[in-house]
Amino acid sequence: MRYRLTFIAGMALGYVLGTRAGRERYEQLKKSARQFAQNPAVRNTCESAAQSGRDFAGKAYHAVGDKVGEKVPDSVADRVRSMRGRGSRGEDDWGTTNT
């Protein structure tokens, strides 16, 4: 699924950048993309996917941390801690809430 979405996003970007349809078509595409991104179902799906990713990353960090032990550099451990703390506030960098 991830590869399919990446491919579709790449195709859309290529079309927008390579189109010769002019500014009007570009504005239509931009408006459609904005409407799609503001759709509540899409936003909820993105937020739940982001939360699932954070949960999975936390579990993976603990699993790897138990196996690797003290070999994880402090810079990596600090970065993971800061990312985990950001998720607990209920808001991410994109301004969406995890409700």
C-alpha positions in Angstrom: 0.0 0.0 0.0 2.8 2.4 0.9 4.5 1.8 -2.4 1.3 2.3 -4.3 0.6 5.7 -2.6 4.2 6.8 -3.2 3.8 5.9 -6.9 0.5 7.8 -7.2 2.0 10.8 -5.4 5.0 10.7 -7.8 2.7 10.5 -10.8 0.7 13.4 -9.6 3.8 15.5 -8.9 5.2 14.6 -12.3 2.0 15.6 -14.0 1.9 18.9 -12.1 5.5 19.7 -12.8 5.4 18.5 -16.4 2.0 19.7 -17.6 1.6 22.2 -20.3 -2.0 22.8 -19.5 -1.2 26.1 -17.9 -1.9 27.9 -14.7 -5.7 27.2 -14.7 -5.2 23.4 -14.7 -2.5 23.8 -11.9 -5.0 25.8 -9.8 -7.6 23.1 -10.3 -5.2 20.4 -9.2 -4.1 22.4 -6.2 -7.8 23.0 -5.2 -8.6 19.3 -5.5 -5.5 18.3 -3.5 -6.5 20.8 -0.8 -10.1 19.5 -0.7 -8.8 15.9 -0.5 -6.4 16.7 2.3 -9.1 18.6 4.3 -11.5 15.7 4.1 -12.2 14.5 7.6 -11.9 10.8 6.6 -8.5 11.4 5.1 -7.3 13.4 8.1 -8.5 10.8 10.5 -6.8 8.0 8.5 -3.5 10.0 8.4 -3.7 10.8 12.1 -4.3 7.1 13.0 -1.5 6.0 10.7 0.8 8.5 12.4 -0.2 7.3 15.8 0.3 3.7 14.8 3.7 4.5 13.4 4.7 6.2 16.7 3.5 3.2 18.7 5.4 0.8 16.4 8.6 2.9 16.6 8.4 2.9 20.4 8.0 -0.8 20.5 10.8 -1.3 18.0 13.0 1.0 20.0 12.5 -1.0 23.2 13.0 -4.3 21.4 16.2 -3.2 19.8 17.3 -1.4 23.0 17.0 -4.6 25.0 19.1 -6.5 22.4 21.7 -3.8 21.8 21.9 -2.4 25.3 24.3 0.4 25.9 25.6 0.4 22.3 22.9 2.9 21.2 24.5 6.3 20.8 23.2 8.9 23.2 22.2 11.2 20.3 19.9 8.5 18.9 18.4 7.8 22.3 17.8 11.5 22.9 16.2 11.9 19.5 13.8 9.0 20.1 12.9 10.4 23.6 12.1 13.8 22.1 10.0 12.3 19.4 8.1 10.2 21.9 7.4 13.2 24.1 6.1 15.1 21.2 3.4 12.5 20.5 2.2 12.6 24.1 1.1 16.2 23.7 -1.5 15.1 21.2 -0.2 17.3 18.3 2.4 16.7 15.7 4.5 19.0 13.5 1.7 19.2 11.0 -0.7 20.8 13.4 -3.0 17.8 13.4 -4.4 16.4 16.7 -4.4 12.8 17.7 -8.0 12.6 18.8 
